[in-house]
């Protein structure tokens, strides 16, 4: 199987659906420091597809209730979890707190040498922000 040839583009992008995608975009950009890359609406004003970047990573999201295949397949699913690498965990945590984010665990050091914290987004998805850098195996 061939890997993505999109040089400079992330190979894996978590995709999440929200009842209020606009509120999720606001929280992810304001409280968590993501950058809005693209937002496409359908004819009803719902977010059909959005792309938010953080470093060299990206998360894609949209509105629940669009009737598309992904919407139908994920209907009734529980919250998801996403890990994001940040350089300064404590500064990132302060920003999230300043914007009223629901912090589940405060920043803490882990036995494997990393530091991270957990936070819930506006619809219950769990985001882990930490300084751990996973290394992908060589191709």
SETI-833414 format. One record per residue (C-alpha): residue in three letters; x, y, z. Coordinates in nm, 3 decimals. Layout:
BEGIN
     r        px        py        pz
   ALA         X         Y         Z
...
This chain:
BEGIN
     r        px        py        pz
   UNK     0.000     0.000     0.000
   UNK     0.140     0.340    -0.094
   UNK     0.180     0.612     0.167
   UNK     0.058     0.966     0.120
   UNK     0.264     1.163    -0.130
   UNK     0.146     1.499     0.010
   UNK     0.488     1.622     0.119
   UNK     0.458     1.844     0.424
   UNK     0.101     1.727     0.489
   UNK     0.012     1.511     0.788
   UNK    -0.041     1.143     0.705
   UNK    -0.303     1.099     0.978
   UNK    -0.575     1.349     1.069
   UNK    -0.830     1.276     1.342
   UNK    -1.184     1.355     1.227
   UNK    -1.452     1.460     1.474
   UNK    -1.816     1.561     1.442
   UNK    -1.985     1.813     1.669
   UNK    -2.346     1.917     1.730
   UNK    -2.209     2.274     1.734
   UNK    -1.903     2.269     1.511
   UNK    -1.870     2.649     1.524
   UNK    -1.834     2.636     1.906
   UNK    -1.576     2.359     1.873
   UNK    -1.376     2.563     1.620
   UNK    -1.388     2.862     1.854
   UNK    -1.262     2.660     2.150
   UNK    -0.993     2.478     1.954
   UNK    -0.855     2.804     1.813
   UNK    -0.897     3.034     2.114
   UNK    -0.831     2.802     2.410
   UNK    -0.606     2.538     2.254
   UNK    -0.412     2.741     1.995
   UNK    -0.518     2.570     1.672
   UNK    -0.523     2.771     1.349
   UNK    -0.826     2.768     1.122
   UNK    -0.702     2.643     0.783
   UNK    -1.031     2.589     0.600
   UNK    -1.403     2.587     0.681
   UNK    -1.667     2.480     0.429
   UNK    -2.038     2.516     0.498
   UNK    -2.327     2.334     0.337
   UNK    -2.641     2.507     0.213
   UNK    -2.797     2.488     0.561
   UNK    -2.515     2.675     0.737
   UNK    -2.369     2.360     0.894
   UNK    -1.993     2.301     0.885
   UNK    -1.959     2.037     0.613
   UNK    -1.582     2.016     0.661
   UNK    -1.319     2.212     0.851
   UNK    -0.944     2.176     0.885
   UNK    -0.758     2.315     1.186
   UNK    -0.382     2.296     1.214
   UNK    -0.143     2.277     1.507
   UNK     0.226     2.258     1.423
   UNK     0.255     2.010     1.137
   UNK    -0.062     1.827     1.245
   UNK    -0.423     1.873     1.153
   UNK    -0.766     1.780     1.283
   UNK    -1.067     1.770     1.054
   UNK    -1.414     1.831     1.187
   UNK    -1.769     1.897     1.085
   UNK    -2.126     1.923     1.202
   UNK    -2.336     1.629     1.312
   UNK    -2.661     1.591     1.123
   UNK    -2.538     1.649     0.769
   UNK    -2.658     1.305     0.659
   UNK    -2.326     1.212     0.498
   UNK    -2.170     0.868     0.526
   UNK    -1.925     0.966     0.804
   UNK    -2.210     1.130     0.997
   UNK    -2.424     0.816     0.968
   UNK    -2.139     0.578     1.058
   UNK    -2.038     0.771     1.372
   UNK    -2.391     0.845     1.496
   UNK    -2.428     0.747     1.860
   UNK    -2.053     0.705     1.907
   UNK    -1.892     0.815     2.230
   UNK    -1.633     1.084     2.282
   UNK    -1.296     1.049     2.114
   UNK    -0.947     1.115     2.243
   UNK    -0.673     1.305     2.060
   UNK    -0.311     1.368     2.162
   UNK    -0.136     1.690     2.055
   UNK     0.234     1.761     2.109
   UNK     0.303     2.105     2.260
   UNK     0.640     2.256     2.347
   UNK     0.534     2.420     2.676
   UNK     0.270     2.215     2.857
   UNK     0.227     2.461     3.144
   UNK     0.182     2.765     2.917
   UNK    -0.066     2.570     2.705
   UNK    -0.255     2.468     3.019
   UNK    -0.271     2.830     3.140
   UNK    -0.418     2.937     2.805
   UNK    -0.683     2.664     2.823
   UNK    -0.776     2.763     3.180
   UNK    -0.795     3.133     3.085
   UNK    -1.053     3.038     2.820
   UNK    -1.262     2.831     3.061
   UNK    -1.170     2.486     2.931
   UNK    -1.281     2.183     3.134
   UNK    -0.942     2.060     3.259
   UNK    -0.970     1.698     3.370
   UNK    -0.615     1.652     3.498
   UNK    -0.357     1.921     3.573
   UNK    -0.014     1.909     3.409
   UNK     0.193     1.627     3.559
   UNK     0.517     1.445     3.493
   UNK     0.489     1.084     3.377
   UNK     0.716     0.792     3.463
   UNK     0.828     0.770     3.098
   UNK     0.966     1.126     3.106
   UNK     0.680     1.320     2.948
   UNK     0.457     1.594     3.089
   UNK     0.092     1.636     2.991
   UNK    -0.261     1.728     3.094
   UNK    -0.612     1.626     2.988
   UNK    -0.903     1.852     2.895
   UNK    -1.256     1.797     2.761
   UNK    -1.375     2.001     2.467
   UNK    -1.720     2.159     2.440
   UNK    -1.878     1.823     2.353
   UNK    -1.684     1.586     2.576
   UNK    -1.397     1.473     2.355
   UNK    -1.078     1.427     2.556
   UNK    -0.769     1.613     2.439
   UNK    -0.427     1.530     2.581
   UNK    -0.167     1.804     2.542
   UNK     0.187     1.703     2.623
   UNK     0.554     1.723     2.540
   UNK     0.590     1.355     2.448
   UNK     0.712     1.311     2.090
   UNK     0.607     0.977     1.945
   UNK     0.845     0.844     1.685
   UNK     0.699     0.669     1.384
   UNK     0.887     0.364     1.257
   UNK     1.108     0.417     0.955
   UNK     0.938     0.321     0.626
